[in-house]
Amino acid sequence: MTYATETVDDKARLDIFNRHRPRLFGLAYRMLGTRFDAEEILQDAYIRLHNADVETIENAEAWLVTTVTRLSIDRLRKASSKRETYIGPWLPEPLVADKGRSPEADLEFASSLSVAFMVMLERLSPQERAVLLLHDVFDLAYADIANAMDKKEPAVRQMLHRARERVRTERSRFDADRDEHRALVERFAAAAYTADKNDLLKLFSADIALTSDGGGKITAARKVITGIEKIVRLFTIAIAGHADRITREVREINGEPGIVEYYDGKPFAVNTFEVRAGRISAIYRVMNPDKLTALHKPGK
């Protein structure tokens, strides 16, 4: 997205905004889960900066983080009601890195970006989500978070404590060794599309779960599938049955190795994986075509 500039003053504002843009996008995306919503939040934030008296802003980054946080909370509250009527499970739009470049090249994508982590965030209220992200991911001090949230510090501390309690049992699950994670994904890529049941059984944990997001626009399971036998059967029968029309490649997706799947040469699904104790414990499969549009762009 580009923003037009007409005067030196406008250019200065644009320079300020672009300097902090990666951090702002990282925050808005983690809050909302889609590139479109995050970009709209950034556009609104830029308009507010454009109309603000910059000379009265002591700390531009803090001002912009506050603006993006508040806009994101409002947008997430509205989105929550829509997600209640969403057909099947809702998953965040995957961020597939440009070939040859990982989102981890940007500091703001270096941690807590995985689909598994973002799915976990869905159990928090918009304000709890904002506080957890601002403190645990973006390292803001309590005073800065209180200002951004228009809350008192004790209220922020209590909100963070409550948010951590709600996700505590899950946090440690997202720290798998990166080399191990990639090796498991590559083994899955080799086994899943050749109906290698034995290798899949070795790759999957007994309590593995598969979440598919088709959004009602493509055939996909409308409930989370659990159990190793069911999921092995899915990949050895349903998916492997179309193997001659499916190609796939291992790509960086939300900062982790994942698989982009093509059907007759067109993007069809993006698969990300949760790894625990040396096995794949969860698969997140985004198939909603509205969430795969970025893959049709040049360079993707």
C-alpha positions in Angstrom: 0.0 0.0 0.0 1.4 3.5 -0.9 0.3 6.8 0.5 0.4 9.9 -1.7 2.5 12.9 -0.6 2.1 16.5 -1.8 4.1 18.7 0.5 7.4 18.5 2.5 5.3 18.3 5.7 3.3 15.4 4.2 6.5 13.6 3.3 7.8 14.0 6.8 4.7 12.4 8.2 5.0 9.6 5.7 8.6 9.0 6.6 7.6 8.8 10.3 4.9 6.3 9.5 7.0 4.1 7.2 9.7 4.0 9.8 7.4 2.2 12.2 5.2 0.4 9.7 6.6 -3.1 10.1 6.0 -2.9 13.9 2.5 -1.5 13.4 1.6 -4.2 10.8 2.9 -6.9 13.1 0.6 -5.7 15.9 -2.5 -5.2 13.7 -2.1 -8.6 12.0 -1.7 -10.4 15.3 -4.7 -8.6 16.6 -7.0 -9.3 13.6 -5.6 -12.2 11.8 -6.0 -11.0 8.2 -3.7 -8.9 5.9 -6.7 -6.9 4.6 -7.9 -5.9 8.1 -4.3 -5.0 9.2 -3.7 -2.9 6.1 -7.0 -1.0 6.7 -6.0 -0.3 10.3 -2.7 1.0 9.1 -4.4 3.2 6.5 -6.7 4.6 9.2 -3.8 5.2 11.5 -1.9 7.1 8.7 -4.9 9.3 8.1 -5.0 10.2 11.7 -1.3 11.0 11.7 -1.8 13.1 8.6 -4.5 15.1 10.3 -2.7 15.4 13.7 -0.6 18.2 14.9 2.8 16.4 14.8 4.5 19.0 16.8 2.4 18.1 19.8 3.4 14.3 19.5 6.3 13.7 21.9 6.8 10.0 20.8 5.6 9.1 17.3 6.1 5.4 17.8 4.1 5.4 21.1 1.4 7.5 19.5 1.1 5.2 16.5 1.1 2.0 18.6 -1.7 3.5 20.7 -3.7 4.4 17.7 -3.3 1.0 16.0 -4.1 -0.8 19.3 -7.3 1.1 19.8 -8.4 0.8 16.2 -7.6 -2.9 16.3 -9.6 -3.5 19.4 -12.6 -1.8 17.9 -12.3 -3.8 14.6 -11.8 -7.1 16.5 -15.0 -6.5 18.6 -17.0 -6.1 15.4 -15.2 -9.1 13.7 -16.0 -11.3 16.7 -19.7 -11.3 16.0 -19.1 -12.2 12.3 -16.8 -15.1 13.3 -19.6 -16.6 15.4 -21.5 -17.2 12.1 -18.4 -18.2 10.1 -19.0 -21.6 8.4 -16.6 -24.1 10.0 -13.5 -23.2 12.0 -11.9 -19.8 11.5 -8.1 -19.6 11.0 -6.0 -16.5 10.4 -4.9 -15.7 6.9 -1.5 -17.2 6.4 1.5 -14.9 5.7 3.6 -16.8 3.1 7.0 -15.3 2.7 8.2 -14.2 -0.7 10.5 -16.8 -2.2 14.0 -16.4 -0.9 12.9 -14.2 2.0 11.3 -15.1 5.3 9.0 -12.9 7.4 11.6 -13.5 10.1 13.8 -11.1 8.2 11.7 -8.4 9.8 12.1 -8.1 13.5 8.4 -7.8 14.1 7.8 -11.2 12.6 10.5 -12.9 14.7 8.3 -14.4 17.4 4.8 -15.4 18.3 3.5 -15.3 14.8 2.7 -19.0 14.2 -0.8 -19.9 13.3 -1.0 -22.1 16.4 -0.1 -19.2 18.6 -2.7 -17.0 16.9 -5.4 -19.6 17.2 -4.6 -19.7 20.9 -5.1 -15.9 21.0 -8.7 -16.4 19.8 -9.8 -17.5 23.3 -9.0 -14.0 24.7 -11.1 -10.9 24.7 -9.9 -8.0 22.4 -8.5 -6.1 25.3 -6.8 -9.2 26.8 -5.3 -10.0 23.4 -3.9 -6.5 23.1 -2.4 -6.4 26.5 -0.7 -9.8 26.1 0.7 -8.9 22.7 1.9 -5.4 23.8 3.7 -6.8 26.9 4.8 -10.3 25.9 5.5 -9.8 22.2 6.3 -6.1 21.8 7.9 -5.6 25.2 6.0 -2.5 26.1 6.2 -1.3 29.7 3.1 -1.4 31.9 2.9 2.4 31.8 3.0 2.5 28.0 0.3 -0.2 27.8 -1.9 1.6 30.3 -1.7 4.7 28.1 -2.4 2.8 24.9 -5.4 1.1 26.5 -6.6 4.1 28.4 -6.4 2.1 31.6 -4.7 2.3 35.0 -1.6 0.2 35.5 -3.2 -2.1 38.1 -6.0 -2.9 35.7 -3.4 -3.6 32.9 -1.5 -6.0 35.3 -4.7 -7.8 36.2 -5.7 -8.1 32.6 -2.3 -9.5 31.6 -2.5 -12.0 34.5 -5.9 -13.1 33.4 -4.8 -13.5 29.8 -1.8 -15.5 30.7 -3.9 -17.8 32.9 -6.2 -18.5 29.9 -3.3 -19.5 27.6 -0.7 -20.7 30.1 -1.1 -24.4 29.3 -0.6 -23.8 25.6 2.4 -21.4 25.5 5.2 -24.0 25.9 3.8 -25.9 22.9 5.1 -23.4 20.4 8.8 -23.7 21.1 9.8 -26.7 19.0 13.4 -26.7 17.6 13.3 -25.1 14.1 15.4 -27.8 12.4 13.2 -30.5 13.9 10.1 -28.7 12.8 11.4 -28.4 9.2 12.4 -32.0 9.1 9.0 -33.2 10.2 7.3 -30.9 7.6 9.5 -32.2 4.9 8.8 -35.8 5.9 5.1 -35.0 5.9 5.4 -33.5 2.4 6.9 -36.8 1.2 4.5 -39.1 2.9 1.1 -37.4 2.8 0.8 -37.2 -1.0 2.1 -40.7 -1.6 -0.2 -42.4 0.8 2.6 -43.6 3.0 0.5 -44.7 6.0 3.4 -46.2 8.0 5.4 -43.0 7.9 2.4 -40.8 8.7 1.7 -43.0 11.8 5.3 -42.3 12.9 5.0 -38.6 12.2 1.7 -37.9 14.0 1.1 -37.8 17.8 -1.8 -40.0 19.0 -3.9 -37.0 19.8 -3.3 -35.1 16.6 -6.0 -32.6 15.5 -6.6 -31.2 12.0 -8.4 -27.8 11.6 -9.5 -26.9 8.1 -10.8 -23.4 7.2 -12.9 -23.4 4.0 -15.2 -20.6 5.0 -18.1 -22.3 3.3 -16.6 -21.5 0.0 -14.8 -24.8 -0.6 -15.4 -28.3 0.6 -13.7 -28.6 4.0 -14.4 -30.3 7.3 -16.6 -28.1 9.4 -15.4 -29.4 12.6 -11.9 -30.1 14.0 -10.9 -33.7 13.1 -9.1 -35.5 16.0 -7.5 -38.9 16.2 -4.5 -40.3 14.4 -6.4 -42.9 12.4 -9.0 -40.5 11.0 -6.3 -38.0 9.9 -4.0 -40.7 8.4 -7.1 -41.9 6.5 -7.7 -38.4 5.2 -4.3 -38.1 3.7 -3.9 -41.6 2.4 -7.4 -41.8 0.8 -9.0 -38.4 0.2 -6.0 -36.3 -0.6 -3.7 -38.9 -2.0 -6.5 -39.8 -4.4 -5.8 -36.5 -6.2 -2.1 -36.7 -6.0 -1.7 -36.5 -9.8 -3.2 -33.0 -9.7 -1.5 -31.7 -6.5 1.9 -30.2 -6.3 3.3 -28.7 -3.1 6.3 -26.8 -1.8 7.8 -26.2 1.6 7.6 -22.4 2.3 8.0 -20.1 5.2 4.5 -19.5 6.6 4.0 -17.2 9.5 7.7 -17.5 10.4 7.7 -21.3 10.3 8.2 -24.1 7.7 4.8 -25.1 6.2 3.4 -26.4 2.9 1.7 -24.5 0.1 -0.5 -26.9 -1.9 -1.5 -26.3 -5.5 -4.3 -28.0 -7.4 -3.9 -27.9 -11.1 -1.2 -25.3 -10.6 -3.4 -22.9 -8.6 -3.0 -22.2 -4.9 -5.4 -24.5 -3.0 -4.3 -24.8 0.6 -1.8 -23.6 3.0 -0.7 -26.0 5.7 1.0 -25.1 9.0 2.0 -27.5 11.7 2.3 -27.6 15.5 5.1 -29.8 16.7 5.3 -31.3 20.2 7.7 -34.0 21.6 9.1 -34.8 18.2 5.8 -35.3 16.4 3.2 -33.4 14.5 0.4 -32.6 17.0 -1.8 -30.3 15.0 -2.3 -29.3 11.4 -3.9 -26.0 10.4 -5.2 -26.1 6.8 -6.4 -22.8 5.3 -8.4 -23.4 2.1 -10.7 -20.4 2.0 -9.8 -18.8 -1.3 -10.3 -15.3 0.1 -7.3 -16.0 2.4 -5.1 -17.2 -0.4 -5.3 -14.2 -2.7 -1.8 -13.0 -1.8 -0.4 -16.3 -3.3 -1.6 -15.2 -6.8 0.6 -12.1 -6.8 3.9 -12.0 -8.7 6.8 -13.3 -6.6 4.6 -15.5 -4.4 
